[in-house]
Amino acid sequence: MSSKVRPWLLLLSLVLLAAGAGLTPAAEAEPAPTFDDNYVKDWGNLQLVSQGTEADLTLDQSSGGAGFRSKSLYGSGFFHMRMKVPSGYTAGVVTTFYLTTQPEEDSTRDEMDLEFLGDKDGVPVTLQTNVILNGITKEQRLHLWFDPAADFHDYKILWNTYQLVMFVDDTPVRVLRNLSGTVPGYEFPAKPAMVIRASVWDGSAWATDGGRTKVDWSRGPFTAGYQGFDVSGCASGGGTPCDSPDLWWNGGEYRGITDEQRAAYERVRKEHMSYDYCADKDRFPDRVVPIECSYV
C-alpha cells in the first residue's frame, strides 16, 4: 500500500474533523415560558396549543367568550403579550389584554386596558386604550397601521411609579405621567395590586357603531391567539405598595419615554387617533376636561 495520502481520504478526514468540532454540546436556549407558568384559565373556551406556548380563546354563541388571568398580583412592571385578534367579520367582538385591581366589579377600581373592537368586513379593527381611575373610564381610540388579525404583534403595558405607557410593538400609543405628587387633583393608577387579564367576549351592546351593529353568530366562532407568557413584574400581596426592582428604571430608562418614542407617539396621535376623551368636552360637567389632559 502506498504511503501517499490519497486526496479523497484527506478531504474525508477534513470533513470528519470539522464535523467533530461541532459535536461539543452548545449551551441550551432557555425554553419559552408556557401558559401554566404564570397564568390560569378564568372562564370559557380556552385551548392550549404548541405545547402550551399559545392559548386560543374562542367566542361562540354558547360559550359567551373566554378569558384567563395571572396567578399573581403585581404592583408594577413591564407587562407583555403577543396577540392575534379574530379575523374577518368581527362586529361586536371585543378582544382584550389588561391590568385591573380586584375585585374587578368594584366601582372604584383602577384598570389599564388594551381593547380591540371588531368591525364589519373591510373596516379596520379599532384599538381602544382605557385608563380607569377610581371607576371613571378615560378612553382613546385609534386605527392601527397594520392588520392585527393577520399575524401576532407585541402589546405591552409599562406601569411603575413614574409613568404608564402602552405600546404597540415598540411604539407608544398611550402615555400618562405620574404627576400626582406635584399637580393638585392629578390622578394616577397607584393601587398596590393588579391582576393581568385577557379575554374575548360579546360587546354587541357598544363595541361597533355604538352598539348598532351586533355579533353575527353565523360568522363565528371567533378565536383570538395569545403568546409570550413570561411576566416582568413585581409581585405584590396587596398589603403594601410594591416598588419595581431597579430593572424597571435602571439609569432612568423607564422614568420617561425617549425623544424618539415621543416623536413616534405624536405621530400616532396625529395620524391614527379617532377619539380622545380629552377632546370630548360634552361628556364633562361645565365642559372642563380632566387635569391630566393638559400634560400630554
Secondary structure, 3 states (H helix, E strand, C coil): CCCCCCHHHHHHHHHHHHHHHCCCCCCCCCCCCCHHHHEEEEEEEEEEECCCCEEEEEECCCCCEEEEEEEEEEEEEEEEEEEECCCCCCCCEEEEEEEECCCCCCCCCCEEEEEEECCCCCCCCEEEEEEEECCEEEEEEEECCCCCCCCCEEEEEEECCCEEEEEECCEEEEEEECCCCCCCCCCCCCCCCEEEEEEEEECCCCCCHHHCCCCCHHHCCEEEEEECCCCEEEECCCCCCCCCCHHHHHHHCCCCCCHHHHHHHHHHHHHCEEEEHHHCHHHCHHHCCCHHHHHC
